[in-house]
Amino acid sequence: MAPLKTVFHVHTDHSDDSCHSVERLLELARHAGIHCIAVTDHDTISGARELAAKAGADLRVIVGQEISTRHGHLIGLFLHEGVRPDMSVRQTAQAIKRQGGLVVVPHPFNTFFGCGIRDKVSDILDLIDIVEVCNAQNLLPFPNRKAEKLARQSGYPEIVGTDTHHGHSLDACYQLMEPFDGPAAFVESLKRATFVKGRHPLSYFVLSAQLVLRQKLCLPAAEGYGRKCTVRRTKSGVFPLPVRNE
């Protein structure tokens, strides 16, 4: 069977820092010939569920969540329920496992956005299923190299992630995988996957820097970002937002 072009680590406008509606993601995915997409919004699975409901038979959607732990982010894949934020890294990984999900360590050594779990990796060595060894939002190669070293020294399956929040480069990173059915088969397919590594264009990083500056200046989110977001992430934790009347 033909390999599946699979894109991992995608955000919709259910995340506070993304402007992509699910309709826009469907358009980008079909234009890029993507067969499978793992949606990992910040602290919610509502965007993944919406995309899964609207996608046709030509696009498989894996329900995921990028979870804000007390020391950085973890990703859960093949989730049935959202995972509560603001727990320890280990508690978060255990919550993913309890519902049969996969624990993915995204951008573990990212420093620019302060979202890598870094040395807290040692707290979950027995719970990790997959390590993201290339993240298209890493402008410099060093964090990716360190993640790749972690995966290979410890024998973890690897994955590459686009981590897209805006722009058009949905498939800046992707993997070509054998067809799979369920979490265990997904991991086995990853072990034999072909990885296409890359990063977003410079224009993507320019826009990201502008958005980070707005956040540091406590300015409102740029137009279109977080349209369907229900939580606000701050240094003090994650808090629910009031329901918006469309």
C-alpha positions as CSV (number, residue, x, y, z in Angstrom):
1,M,0.0,0.0,0.0
2,A,1.1,3.6,-0.6
3,P,2.7,5.4,2.4
4,L,0.7,7.9,4.3
5,K,2.0,11.5,4.3
6,T,1.5,12.2,8.0
7,V,1.9,15.7,9.6
8,F,2.3,15.9,13.3
9,H,1.9,18.8,15.8
10,V,-0.6,21.1,14.2
11,H,-2.6,23.9,15.9
12,T,-6.0,25.3,15.1
13,D,-7.7,28.5,16.3
14,H,-8.8,26.6,19.3
15,S,-5.2,27.4,20.5
16,D,-4.6,31.0,21.8
17,D,-1.6,31.4,19.5
18,S,-3.0,30.1,16.2
19,C,-5.1,31.6,13.5
20,H,-5.9,28.5,11.4
21,S,-9.5,27.6,11.3
22,V,-10.2,23.9,10.7
23,E,-11.6,24.8,7.2
24,R,-8.2,26.5,6.4
25,L,-6.3,23.4,7.6
26,L,-8.4,21.2,5.5
27,E,-7.7,23.3,2.5
28,L,-3.9,23.4,3.2
29,A,-3.8,19.6,3.9
30,R,-5.5,18.7,0.6
31,H,-3.4,21.1,-1.4
32,A,-0.2,19.5,0.1
33,G,-1.4,15.9,-0.4
34,I,-1.5,15.1,3.3
35,H,-3.2,11.8,4.3
36,C,-3.1,12.1,8.1
37,I,-2.8,15.0,10.4
38,A,-2.3,15.0,14.2
39,V,-3.9,18.1,15.8
40,T,-2.4,19.1,19.1
41,D,-4.0,22.3,20.3
42,H,-2.8,23.8,23.6
43,D,-4.8,22.4,26.5
44,T,-7.8,21.2,24.5
45,I,-8.9,18.5,22.1
46,S,-11.8,20.5,20.8
47,G,-10.0,21.6,17.6
48,A,-8.9,18.1,16.8
49,R,-12.5,16.9,17.3
50,E,-13.9,19.6,15.1
51,L,-11.4,18.8,12.3
52,A,-12.1,15.1,12.6
53,A,-15.8,15.7,12.2
54,K,-15.3,17.9,9.1
55,A,-12.6,15.9,7.4
56,G,-13.7,13.4,4.7
57,A,-12.5,9.9,4.1
58,D,-9.3,11.3,2.3
59,L,-7.9,12.7,5.6
60,R,-7.3,10.9,8.8
61,V,-7.2,13.0,12.0
62,I,-5.4,11.9,15.1
63,V,-6.9,13.6,18.2
64,G,-4.1,15.0,20.3
65,Q,-3.3,17.8,22.8
66,E,-0.3,19.8,23.7
67,I,-0.5,20.0,27.5
68,S,1.0,22.7,29.6
69,T,2.7,21.0,32.5
70,R,4.4,22.9,35.4
71,H,7.7,22.5,33.6
72,G,7.0,22.7,29.8
73,H,4.9,20.9,27.3
74,L,4.0,17.3,26.6
75,I,1.8,15.9,23.8
76,G,-0.7,13.2,24.1
77,L,-1.9,11.4,21.0
78,F,-5.0,9.1,20.4
79,L,-6.8,10.8,23.2
80,H,-10.5,10.3,24.1
81,E,-10.6,13.1,26.8
82,G,-8.7,16.3,27.4
83,V,-5.8,16.2,29.9
84,R,-5.8,18.7,32.7
85,P,-3.0,21.2,32.5
86,D,-0.7,22.5,35.4
87,M,0.3,19.0,36.6
88,S,3.8,17.8,37.0
89,V,5.4,16.3,33.9
90,R,5.1,12.8,35.3
91,Q,1.4,13.2,36.4
92,T,0.7,14.5,32.9
93,A,2.3,11.5,31.2
94,Q,0.5,9.1,33.5
95,A,-2.9,10.8,32.7
96,I,-2.2,10.3,29.0
97,K,-1.3,6.6,29.5
98,R,-4.5,6.0,31.6
99,Q,-6.6,6.6,28.5
100,G,-4.5,4.5,26.2
101,G,-2.7,7.5,24.6
102,L,0.8,7.9,23.5
103,V,3.3,10.2,25.3
104,V,5.2,12.4,22.9
105,V,8.0,14.8,24.1
106,P,7.8,17.8,21.8
107,H,10.8,20.2,21.3
108,P,12.3,19.0,24.6
109,F,15.3,21.4,24.4
110,N,13.6,24.5,23.0
111,T,14.7,27.6,24.8
112,F,13.2,30.5,22.7
113,F,9.6,29.9,23.7
114,G,10.4,28.3,27.1
115,C,8.2,25.3,26.3
116,G,10.6,22.4,26.5
117,I,10.6,20.1,29.5
118,R,14.5,19.9,29.3
119,D,16.0,18.2,32.3
120,K,12.5,17.0,33.4
121,V,12.8,14.4,30.7
122,S,14.5,12.3,33.3
123,D,11.2,12.1,35.3
124,I,9.4,10.2,32.6
125,L,12.0,8.0,30.9
126,D,9.8,5.0,31.6
127,L,6.7,6.6,30.1
128,I,7.9,8.2,26.9
129,D,6.6,6.6,23.7
130,I,8.0,9.0,21.1
131,V,10.4,12.0,20.9
132,E,10.0,14.8,18.4
133,V,13.5,15.1,16.9
134,C,12.8,17.9,14.4
135,N,10.5,20.8,15.1
136,A,10.0,23.2,12.2
137,Q,9.7,26.1,14.7
138,N,13.3,25.7,15.8
139,L,15.1,28.4,14.0
140,L,18.5,27.0,14.9
141,P,19.6,23.3,14.6
142,F,20.9,22.7,18.1
143,P,17.6,21.9,19.9
144,N,16.7,19.4,17.2
145,R,20.2,17.7,17.4
146,K,19.9,17.3,21.2
147,A,16.4,15.8,20.8
148,E,17.7,13.4,18.2
149,K,20.6,12.4,20.5
150,L,18.1,11.7,23.3
151,A,15.9,9.5,21.1
152,R,18.7,7.5,19.7
153,Q,20.6,7.0,22.9
154,S,17.5,5.9,24.7
155,G,16.0,4.0,21.8
156,Y,12.8,6.0,21.5
157,P,10.9,6.1,18.2
158,E,11.3,9.4,16.4
159,I,8.8,11.8,14.9
160,V,9.1,15.2,13.1
161,G,6.7,18.0,13.8
162,T,5.6,21.1,11.9
163,D,4.3,22.9,15.0
164,T,2.4,25.3,12.7
165,H,0.3,28.1,14.1
166,H,0.0,30.4,11.0
167,G,1.3,30.7,7.5
168,H,1.1,28.2,4.6
169,S,3.8,25.7,5.4
170,L,1.7,22.9,6.9
171,D,4.1,20.3,5.7
172,A,7.4,21.9,6.6
173,C,8.1,18.6,8.3
174,Y,6.3,15.3,7.7
175,Q,6.8,11.5,7.7
176,L,5.8,8.9,5.2
177,M,4.4,6.0,7.1
178,E,2.9,2.6,6.5
179,P,-0.8,2.4,7.2
180,F,-1.6,1.9,10.9
181,D,-4.6,1.2,13.1
182,G,-4.4,2.5,16.6
183,P,-1.6,3.7,18.9
184,A,0.6,0.6,19.0
185,A,0.6,0.3,15.2
186,F,1.3,4.0,14.9
187,V,4.5,3.5,16.9
188,E,5.6,0.5,14.9
189,S,5.0,2.3,11.7
190,L,7.1,5.3,12.9
191,K,10.0,2.9,13.4
192,R,10.0,2.3,9.7
193,A,9.0,5.7,8.5
194,T,10.8,8.0,6.1
195,F,11.2,11.5,7.6
196,V,11.3,14.7,5.6
197,K,12.8,17.3,7.9
198,G,12.7,21.1,7.5
199,R,11.7,24.4,9.1
200,H,9.3,27.2,8.4
201,P,10.3,30.0,6.1
202,L,11.8,33.2,7.5
203,S,8.5,35.0,7.1
204,Y,6.9,32.6,9.6
205,F,9.5,33.4,12.2
206,V,9.1,37.2,11.7
207,L,5.4,36.9,12.3
208,S,6.0,34.6,15.4
209,A,8.3,37.2,16.8
210,Q,5.7,39.9,16.4
211,L,3.1,37.8,18.2
212,V,5.5,37.1,21.1
213,L,6.2,40.8,21.4
214,R,2.5,41.6,21.6
215,Q,2.2,39.0,24.3
216,K,5.1,40.4,26.3
217,L,3.6,43.9,26.0
218,C,0.3,42.6,27.3
219,L,-1.5,43.6,24.1
220,P,-4.6,41.8,22.8
221,A,-4.1,38.8,20.6
222,A,-3.8,39.7,16.9
223,E,-7.0,39.4,14.9
224,G,-8.0,35.9,14.2
225,Y,-5.8,34.2,16.7
226,G,-7.5,32.0,19.3
227,R,-11.0,32.6,17.8
228,K,-12.3,29.4,19.4
229,C,-9.9,29.3,22.3
230,T,-11.4,28.6,25.7
231,V,-8.3,28.9,28.0
232,R,-5.7,31.5,28.6
233,R,-2.1,30.4,29.3
234,T,0.0,32.6,31.6
235,K,3.1,32.1,33.6
236,S,0.8,31.6,36.6
237,G,-1.1,28.8,35.0
238,V,-4.0,28.0,32.6
239,F,-7.3,29.7,33.2
240,P,-10.7,29.3,31.5
241,L,-11.9,32.2,29.2
242,P,-15.5,33.4,29.3
243,V,-17.7,31.9,26.6
244,R,-17.8,34.0,23.5
245,N,-21.0,34.9,21.8
246,E,-20.5,34.7,18.0
